[in-house]
Amino acid sequence: MDSATTVTLSEEERELTERLCKEVVRRKMGTAAIMFIESMRPLAGVGAQALHFFQPFGTVFVDRRQWDIIAKFLEKRGAVEHLLQRIEAIEQSAPN
């Protein structure tokens, strides 16, 4: 990661994004997730704001605190790149 894409994560953000990336790889959806994330990269800021808007619906599936952590994480510059790099790293280290 270069200095333009460095993102500072809180411990909660790090744990939650790590769990999310591992689950994506476990389900063998790494490539699909990477393609989706790359295609949505220009809209990451808007997507983060949408997460705040849809919070009442999303909290049916996940804890409100986790929903807020992900929404705030996606607002950060470099967050998308961090997700992409973590998914790729986990895929490379996963046994085939």
A tleap script that builds the chain and sets N, CA, C and O, in Angstrom:
source leaprc.protein.ff14SB
mol = sequence {
  NMET ASP SER ALA THR THR VAL THR LEU SER
  GLU GLU GLU ARG GLU LEU THR GLU ARG LEU
  CYS LYS GLU VAL VAL ARG ARG LYS MET GLY
  THR ALA ALA ILE MET PHE ILE GLU SER MET
  ARG PRO LEU ALA GLY VAL GLY ALA GLN ALA
  LEU HIE PHE PHE GLN PRO PHE GLY THR VAL
  PHE VAL ASP ARG ARG GLN TRP ASP ILE ILE
  ALA LYS PHE LEU GLU LYS ARG GLY ALA VAL
  GLU HIE LEU LEU GLN ARG ILE GLU ALA ILE
  GLU GLN SER ALA PRO CASN
}
set mol.1.N position { 0.844 -1.174 0.000 }
set mol.1.CA position { 0.000 0.000 0.000 }
set mol.1.C position { 0.889 1.237 0.000 }
set mol.1.O position { 1.819 1.329 0.801 }
set mol.2.N position { 0.617 2.178 -0.879 }
set mol.2.CA position { 1.379 3.415 -0.835 }
set mol.2.C position { 0.709 4.397 0.111 }
set mol.2.O position { -0.363 4.120 0.648 }
set mol.3.N position { 1.344 5.548 0.314 }
set mol.3.CA position { 0.821 6.496 1.300 }
set mol.3.C position { -0.560 7.038 0.939 }
set mol.3.O position { -1.303 7.470 1.820 }
set mol.4.N position { -0.908 7.019 -0.340 }
set mol.4.CA position { -2.212 7.545 -0.755 }
set mol.4.C position { -3.344 6.600 -0.372 }
set mol.4.O position { -4.488 7.034 -0.233 }
set mol.5.N position { -3.042 5.309 -0.198 }
set mol.5.CA position { -4.107 4.358 0.090 }
set mol.5.C position { -4.022 3.799 1.508 }
set mol.5.O position { -4.780 2.896 1.861 }
set mol.6.N position { -3.125 4.315 2.310 }
set mol.6.CA position { -3.015 3.846 3.682 }
set mol.6.C position { -4.245 4.270 4.459 }
set mol.6.O position { -4.654 5.430 4.415 }
set mol.7.N position { -4.823 3.328 5.163 }
set mol.7.CA position { -6.000 3.610 5.967 }
set mol.7.C position { -5.693 3.198 7.406 }
set mol.7.O position { -5.132 2.130 7.652 }
set mol.8.N position { -6.063 4.043 8.332 }
set mol.8.CA position { -5.877 3.743 9.746 }
set mol.8.C position { -7.162 3.129 10.276 }
set mol.8.O position { -8.234 3.730 10.196 }
set mol.9.N position { -7.040 1.928 10.818 }
set mol.9.CA position { -8.216 1.208 11.295 }
set mol.9.C position { -8.221 1.120 12.809 }
set mol.9.O position { -7.179 0.963 13.445 }
set mol.10.N position { -9.415 1.225 13.371 }
set mol.10.CA position { -9.559 0.945 14.798 }
set mol.10.C position { -9.505 -0.567 14.967 }
set mol.10.O position { -9.618 -1.302 13.986 }
set mol.11.N position { -9.337 -1.031 16.170 }
set mol.11.CA position { -9.281 -2.471 16.433 }
set mol.11.C position { -10.602 -3.135 16.026 }
set mol.11.O position { -10.601 -4.239 15.481 }
set mol.12.N position { -11.722 -2.466 16.289 }
set mol.12.CA position { -13.032 -3.017 15.911 }
set mol.12.C position { -13.157 -3.131 14.396 }
set mol.12.O position { -13.638 -4.143 13.887 }
set mol.13.N position { -12.724 -2.095 13.673 }
set mol.13.CA position { -12.787 -2.134 12.215 }
set mol.13.C position { -11.904 -3.246 11.667 }
set mol.13.O position { -12.295 -3.970 10.752 }
set mol.14.N position { -10.715 -3.372 12.235 }
set mol.14.CA position { -9.786 -4.411 11.785 }
set mol.14.C position { -10.390 -5.802 11.990 }
set mol.14.O position { -10.345 -6.635 11.084 }
set mol.15.N position { -10.951 -6.057 13.167 }
set mol.15.CA position { -11.549 -7.366 13.465 }
set mol.15.C position { -12.736 -7.660 12.553 }
set mol.15.O position { -12.858 -8.759 12.012 }
set mol.16.N position { -13.600 -6.676 12.390 }
set mol.16.CA position { -14.810 -6.877 11.594 }
set mol.16.C position { -14.494 -7.076 10.116 }
set mol.16.O position { -15.055 -7.965 9.476 }
set mol.17.N position { -13.603 -6.257 9.572 }
set mol.17.CA position { -13.259 -6.415 8.153 }
set mol.17.C position { -12.498 -7.713 7.920 }
set mol.17.O position { -12.669 -8.348 6.880 }
set mol.18.N position { -11.666 -8.115 8.867 }
set mol.18.CA position { -10.938 -9.379 8.738 }
set mol.18.C position { -11.924 -10.550 8.707 }
set mol.18.O position { -11.800 -11.456 7.883 }
set mol.19.N position { -12.902 -10.520 9.615 }
set mol.19.CA position { -13.925 -11.570 9.639 }
set mol.19.C position { -14.715 -11.606 8.338 }
set mol.19.O position { -15.001 -12.677 7.801 }
set mol.20.N position { -15.065 -10.421 7.836 }
set mol.20.CA position { -15.816 -10.332 6.592 }
set mol.20.C position { -15.011 -10.906 5.425 }
set mol.20.O position { -15.532 -11.698 4.640 }
set mol.21.N position { -13.755 -10.510 5.314 }
set mol.21.CA position { -12.906 -10.993 4.215 }
set mol.21.C position { -12.693 -12.500 4.296 }
set mol.21.O position { -12.729 -13.188 3.276 }
set mol.22.N position { -12.472 -13.015 5.503 }
set mol.22.CA position { -12.290 -14.461 5.669 }
set mol.22.C position { -13.549 -15.222 5.280 }
set mol.22.O position { -13.466 -16.295 4.683 }
set mol.23.N position { -14.702 -14.681 5.610 }
set mol.23.CA position { -15.963 -15.338 5.266 }
set mol.23.C position { -16.166 -15.348 3.747 }
set mol.23.O position { -16.635 -16.341 3.191 }
set mol.24.N position { -15.821 -14.264 3.088 }
set mol.24.CA position { -15.928 -14.199 1.627 }
set mol.24.C position { -15.056 -15.286 1.003 }
set mol.24.O position { -15.503 -16.004 0.108 }
set mol.25.N position { -13.816 -15.411 1.470 }
set mol.25.CA position { -12.899 -16.421 0.930 }
set mol.25.C position { -13.375 -17.824 1.282 }
set mol.25.O position { -13.299 -18.727 0.450 }
set mol.26.N position { -13.859 -18.017 2.491 }
set mol.26.CA position { -14.360 -19.336 2.906 }
set mol.26.C position { -15.487 -19.817 1.989 }
set mol.26.O position { -15.599 -21.005 1.689 }
set mol.27.N position { -16.298 -18.890 1.564 }
set mol.27.CA position { -17.414 -19.232 0.677 }
set mol.27.C position { -17.006 -19.287 -0.791 }
set mol.27.O position { -17.842 -19.456 -1.678 }
set mol.28.N position { -15.685 -19.137 -1.031 }
set mol.28.CA position { -15.112 -19.183 -2.385 }
set mol.28.C position { -15.713 -18.118 -3.298 }
set mol.28.O position { -15.988 -18.366 -4.472 }
set mol.29.N position { -15.911 -16.924 -2.731 }
set mol.29.CA position { -16.468 -15.814 -3.496 }
set mol.29.C position { -15.467 -14.668 -3.625 }
set mol.29.O position { -15.851 -13.533 -3.908 }
set mol.30.N position { -14.181 -14.968 -3.416 }
set mol.30.CA position { -13.152 -13.936 -3.462 }
set mol.30.C position { -13.099 -13.192 -4.776 }
set mol.30.O position { -13.098 -11.961 -4.799 }
set mol.31.N position { -13.054 -13.932 -5.873 }
set mol.31.CA position { -12.971 -13.298 -7.188 }
set mol.31.C position { -14.211 -12.462 -7.477 }
set mol.31.O position { -14.105 -11.343 -7.979 }
set mol.32.N position { -15.374 -12.995 -7.167 }
set mol.32.CA position { -16.615 -12.246 -7.390 }
set mol.32.C position { -16.647 -10.992 -6.520 }
set mol.32.O position { -17.077 -9.932 -6.974 }
set mol.33.N position { -16.197 -11.110 -5.278 }
set mol.33.CA position { -16.181 -9.958 -4.378 }
set mol.33.C position { -15.213 -8.897 -4.874 }
set mol.33.O position { -15.515 -7.704 -4.827 }
set mol.34.N position { -14.046 -9.328 -5.349 }
set mol.34.CA position { -13.062 -8.373 -5.871 }
set mol.34.C position { -13.622 -7.636 -7.080 }
set mol.34.O position { -13.479 -6.418 -7.190 }
set mol.35.N position { -14.254 -8.366 -7.981 }
set mol.35.CA position { -14.848 -7.726 -9.169 }
set mol.35.C position { -15.936 -6.739 -8.762 }
set mol.35.O position { -16.009 -5.635 -9.301 }
set mol.36.N position { -16.777 -7.132 -7.817 }
set mol.36.CA position { -17.856 -6.259 -7.362 }
set mol.36.C position { -17.296 -5.007 -6.688 }
set mol.36.O position { -17.722 -3.892 -6.986 }
set mol.37.N position { -16.343 -5.196 -5.783 }
set mol.37.CA position { -15.767 -4.064 -5.066 }
set mol.37.C position { -15.067 -3.109 -6.028 }
set mol.37.O position { -15.199 -1.891 -5.908 }
set mol.38.N position { -14.316 -3.670 -6.988 }
set mol.38.CA position { -13.636 -2.825 -7.976 }
set mol.38.C position { -14.642 -2.026 -8.800 }
set mol.38.O position { -14.420 -0.848 -9.079 }
set mol.39.N position { -15.734 -2.656 -9.185 }
set mol.39.CA position { -16.723 -1.958 -10.010 }
set mol.39.C position { -17.460 -0.871 -9.227 }
set mol.39.O position { -17.947 0.099 -9.808 }
set mol.40.N position { -17.537 -1.041 -7.912 }
set mol.40.CA position { -18.250 -0.076 -7.091 }
set mol.40.C position { -17.321 0.950 -6.441 }
set mol.40.O position { -17.782 1.816 -5.696 }
set mol.41.N position { -16.028 0.861 -6.713 }
set mol.41.CA position { -15.048 1.749 -6.086 }
set mol.41.C position { -15.419 3.230 -6.209 }
set mol.41.O position { -15.323 3.953 -5.217 }
set mol.42.N position { -15.842 3.714 -7.391 }
set mol.42.CA position { -16.174 5.148 -7.489 }
set mol.42.C position { -17.344 5.572 -6.604 }
set mol.42.O position { -17.495 6.756 -6.302 }
set mol.43.N position { -18.159 4.628 -6.195 }
set mol.43.CA position { -19.341 4.949 -5.401 }
set mol.43.C position { -19.177 4.605 -3.928 }
set mol.43.O position { -20.164 4.577 -3.192 }
set mol.44.N position { -17.953 4.344 -3.481 }
set mol.44.CA position { -17.735 3.908 -2.100 }
set mol.44.C position { -18.254 4.928 -1.091 }
set mol.44.O position { -18.884 4.543 -0.106 }
set mol.45.N position { -18.008 6.199 -1.309 }
set mol.45.CA position { -18.486 7.226 -0.376 }
set mol.45.C position { -19.991 7.302 -0.322 }
set mol.45.O position { -20.580 7.443 0.750 }
set mol.46.N position { -20.614 7.207 -1.486 }
set mol.46.CA position { -22.078 7.219 -1.546 }
set mol.46.C position { -22.637 5.964 -0.880 }
set mol.46.O position { -23.658 6.014 -0.193 }
set mol.47.N position { -21.953 4.840 -1.094 }
set mol.47.CA position { -22.390 3.588 -0.480 }
set mol.47.C position { -22.337 3.639 1.032 }
set mol.47.O position { -23.215 3.106 1.711 }
set mol.48.N position { -21.309 4.279 1.556 }
set mol.48.CA position { -21.192 4.418 3.009 }
set mol.48.C position { -22.344 5.253 3.549 }
set mol.48.O position { -22.905 4.933 4.598 }
set mol.49.N position { -22.698 6.313 2.848 }
set mol.49.CA position { -23.826 7.134 3.277 }
set mol.49.C position { -25.137 6.355 3.178 }
set mol.49.O position { -26.028 6.514 4.013 }
set mol.50.N position { -25.246 5.512 2.150 }
set mol.50.CA position { -26.446 4.686 1.999 }
set mol.50.C position { -26.575 3.701 3.166 }
set mol.50.O position { -27.681 3.405 3.619 }
set mol.51.N position { -25.432 3.200 3.645 }
set mol.51.CA position { -25.488 2.292 4.791 }
set mol.51.C position { -26.084 2.988 6.014 }
set mol.51.O position { -26.836 2.376 6.773 }
set mol.52.N position { -25.756 4.241 6.201 }
set mol.52.CA position { -26.351 4.994 7.313 }
set mol.52.C position { -27.858 5.125 7.111 }
set mol.52.O position { -28.633 5.002 8.059 }
set mol.53.N position { -28.265 5.377 5.865 }
set mol.53.CA position { -29.680 5.546 5.551 }
set mol.53.C position { -30.465 4.244 5.779 }
set mol.53.O position { -31.572 4.263 6.317 }
set mol.54.N position { -29.875 3.116 5.361 }
set mol.54.CA position { -30.566 1.832 5.456 }
set mol.54.C position { -30.336 1.100 6.776 }
set mol.54.O position { -30.680 -0.076 6.902 }
set mol.55.N position { -29.766 1.777 7.743 }
set mol.55.CA position { -29.455 1.150 9.022 }
set mol.55.C position { -30.664 0.462 9.673 }
set mol.55.O position { -30.516 -0.649 10.183 }
set mol.56.N position { -31.844 1.075 9.676 }
set mol.56.CA position { -32.982 0.392 10.319 }
set mol.56.C position { -33.292 -0.975 9.700 }
set mol.56.O position { -33.757 -1.881 10.391 }
set mol.57.N position { -33.036 -1.117 8.403 }
set mol.57.CA position { -33.294 -2.397 7.739 }
set mol.57.C position { -32.139 -3.368 7.937 }
set mol.57.O position { -32.351 -4.561 8.153 }
set mol.58.N position { -30.924 -2.857 7.863 }
set mol.58.CA position { -29.745 -3.702 7.977 }
set mol.58.C position { -29.547 -4.297 9.346 }
set mol.58.O position { -28.978 -5.379 9.486 }
set mol.59.N position { -30.014 -3.595 10.353 }
set mol.59.CA position { -29.821 -4.101 11.712 }
set mol.59.C position { -30.712 -5.301 12.017 }
set mol.59.O position { -30.614 -5.890 13.094 }
set mol.60.N position { -31.564 -5.658 11.092 }
set mol.60.CA position { -32.324 -6.896 11.230 }
set mol.60.C position { -31.358 -8.078 11.094 }
set mol.60.O position { -31.558 -9.125 11.709 }
set mol.61.N position { -30.313 -7.899 10.282 }
set mol.61.CA position { -29.365 -8.975 9.992 }
set mol.61.C position { -28.104 -8.941 10.852 }
set mol.61.O position { -27.565 -9.993 11.197 }
set mol.62.N position { -27.634 -7.762 11.197 }
set mol.62.CA position { -26.421 -7.630 12.018 }
set mol.62.C position { -26.661 -6.634 13.133 }
set mol.62.O position { -27.594 -5.832 13.087 }
set mol.63.N position { -25.813 -6.700 14.122 }
set mol.63.CA position { -25.866 -5.790 15.256 }
set mol.63.C position { -25.679 -4.339 14.787 }
set mol.63.O position { -24.889 -4.071 13.882 }
set mol.64.N position { -26.402 -3.423 15.400 }
set mol.64.CA position { -26.339 -2.009 15.009 }
set mol.64.C position { -24.913 -1.459 15.120 }
set mol.64.O position { -24.482 -0.678 14.272 }
set mol.65.N position { -24.192 -1.860 16.150 }
set mol.65.CA position { -22.829 -1.388 16.342 }
set mol.65.C position { -21.931 -1.843 15.196 }
set mol.65.O position { -21.107 -1.067 14.710 }
set mol.66.N position { -22.081 -3.088 14.761 }
set mol.66.CA position { -21.288 -3.600 13.641 }
set mol.66.C position { -21.643 -2.860 12.353 }
set mol.66.O position { -20.765 -2.553 11.547 }
set mol.67.N position { -22.919 -2.578 12.164 }
set mol.67.CA position { -23.371 -1.843 10.979 }
set mol.67.C position { -22.703 -0.466 10.939 }
set mol.67.O position { -22.218 -0.035 9.893 }
set mol.68.N position { -22.683 0.214 12.079 }
set mol.68.CA position { -22.048 1.536 12.169 }
set mol.68.C position { -20.548 1.460 11.897 }
set mol.68.O position { -19.992 2.334 11.231 }
set mol.69.N position { -19.896 0.424 12.405 }
set mol.69.CA position { -18.455 0.266 12.196 }
set mol.69.C position { -18.149 0.125 10.710 }
set mol.69.O position { -17.233 0.769 10.198 }
set mol.70.N position { -18.907 -0.711 10.024 }
set mol.70.CA position { -18.680 -0.908 8.584 }
set mol.70.C position { -18.959 0.380 7.819 }
set mol.70.O position { -18.188 0.747 6.933 }
set mol.71.N position { -20.044 1.070 8.144 }
set mol.71.CA position { -20.376 2.320 7.444 }
set mol.71.C position { -19.276 3.365 7.635 }
set mol.71.O position { -18.881 4.031 6.678 }
set mol.72.N position { -18.790 3.510 8.845 }
set mol.72.CA position { -17.722 4.485 9.103 }
set mol.72.C position { -16.417 4.057 8.452 }
set mol.72.O position { -15.650 4.902 7.989 }
set mol.73.N position { -16.157 2.763 8.412 }
set mol.73.CA position { -14.955 2.249 7.753 }
set mol.73.C position { -14.972 2.609 6.268 }
set mol.73.O position { -13.967 3.069 5.726 }
set mol.74.N position { -16.112 2.398 5.615 }
set mol.74.CA position { -16.196 2.650 4.173 }
set mol.74.C position { -16.079 4.128 3.819 }
set mol.74.O position { -15.790 4.464 2.670 }
set mol.75.N position { -16.298 5.010 4.783 }
set mol.75.CA position { -16.143 6.439 4.540 }
set mol.75.C position { -14.678 6.843 4.442 }
set mol.75.O position { -14.362 7.905 3.905 }
set mol.76.N position { -13.792 6.013 4.952 }
set mol.76.CA position { -12.371 6.350 4.978 }
set mol.76.C position { -11.723 6.157 3.615 }
set mol.76.O position { -12.030 5.214 2.886 }
set mol.77.N position { -10.822 7.072 3.294 }
set mol.77.CA position { -10.035 6.946 2.066 }
set mol.77.C position { -9.111 5.742 2.227 }
set mol.77.O position { -8.417 5.620 3.237 }
set mol.78.N position { -9.102 4.874 1.258 }
set mol.78.CA position { -8.252 3.695 1.304 }
set mol.78.C position { -8.953 2.454 1.823 }
set mol.78.O position { -8.362 1.373 1.832 }
set mol.79.N position { -10.192 2.583 2.252 }
set mol.79.CA position { -10.921 1.443 2.810 }
set mol.79.C position { -11.162 0.365 1.756 }
set mol.79.O position { -10.997 -0.824 2.030 }
set mol.80.N position { -11.547 0.775 0.568 }
set mol.80.CA position { -11.824 -0.180 -0.508 }
set mol.80.C position { -10.548 -0.933 -0.866 }
set mol.80.O position { -10.572 -2.153 -1.032 }
set mol.81.N position { -9.450 -0.222 -0.985 }
set mol.81.CA position { -8.171 -0.856 -1.305 }
set mol.81.C position { -7.771 -1.847 -0.211 }
set mol.81.O position { -7.246 -2.923 -0.498 }
set mol.82.N position { -8.022 -1.476 1.037 }
set mol.82.CA position { -7.715 -2.380 2.150 }
set mol.82.C position { -8.507 -3.683 2.017 }
set mol.82.O position { -7.945 -4.766 2.178 }
set mol.83.N position { -9.793 -3.588 1.728 }
set mol.83.CA position { -10.616 -4.791 1.556 }
set mol.83.C position { -10.088 -5.665 0.428 }
set mol.83.O position { -9.974 -6.881 0.579 }
set mol.84.N position { -9.772 -5.052 -0.686 }
set mol.84.CA position { -9.263 -5.801 -1.832 }
set mol.84.C position { -7.967 -6.530 -1.484 }
set mol.84.O position { -7.802 -7.707 -1.805 }
set mol.85.N position { -7.066 -5.832 -0.836 }
set mol.85.CA position { -5.787 -6.441 -0.476 }
set mol.85.C position { -5.942 -7.570 0.528 }
set mol.85.O position { -5.249 -8.584 0.435 }
set mol.86.N position { -6.840 -7.405 1.484 }
set mol.86.CA position { -7.050 -8.460 2.482 }
set mol.86.C position { -7.677 -9.702 1.853 }
set mol.86.O position { -7.277 -10.823 2.168 }
set mol.87.N position { -8.648 -9.514 0.971 }
set mol.87.CA position { -9.270 -10.673 0.306 }
set mol.87.C position { -8.218 -11.416 -0.516 }
set mol.87.O position { -8.147 -12.644 -0.469 }
set mol.88.N position { -7.404 -10.677 -1.265 }
set mol.88.CA position { -6.366 -11.311 -2.077 }
set mol.88.C position { -5.348 -12.041 -1.210 }
set mol.88.O position { -4.939 -13.153 -1.543 }
set mol.89.N position { -4.934 -11.429 -0.103 }
set mol.89.CA position { -3.944 -12.056 0.774 }
set mol.89.C position { -4.501 -13.333 1.411 }
set mol.89.O position { -3.804 -14.344 1.498 }
set mol.90.N position { -5.741 -13.281 1.848 }
set mol.90.CA position { -6.363 -14.443 2.472 }
set mol.90.C position { -6.538 -15.557 1.451 }
set mol.90.O position { -6.328 -16.726 1.773 }
set mol.91.N position { -6.923 -15.212 0.218 }
set mol.91.CA position { -7.055 -16.213 -0.836 }
set mol.91.C position { -5.732 -16.898 -1.111 }
set mol.91.O position { -5.688 -18.117 -1.284 }
set mol.92.N position { -4.652 -16.132 -1.155 }
set mol.92.CA position { -3.341 -16.707 -1.444 }
set mol.92.C position { -2.859 -17.635 -0.330 }
set mol.92.O position { -2.168 -18.621 -0.588 }
set mol.93.N position { -3.226 -17.312 0.900 }
set mol.93.CA position { -2.765 -18.138 2.015 }
set mol.93.C position { -3.697 -19.309 2.322 }
set mol.93.O position { -3.346 -20.195 3.102 }
set mol.94.N position { -4.876 -19.315 1.717 }
set mol.94.CA position { -5.848 -20.380 1.985 }
set mol.94.C position { -5.427 -21.664 1.263 }
set mol.94.O position { -4.955 -21.614 0.127 }
set mol.95.N position { -5.599 -22.815 1.926 }
set mol.95.CA position { -5.290 -24.081 1.244 }
set mol.95.C position { -6.312 -24.325 0.149 }
set mol.95.O position { -7.486 -23.986 0.297 }
set mol.96.N position { -5.866 -24.906 -0.938 }
set mol.96.CA position { -6.778 -25.153 -2.076 }
set mol.96.C position { -7.612 -26.337 -1.864 }
set mol.96.O position { -8.427 -26.679 -2.722 }
savepdb mol mol.pdb
quit
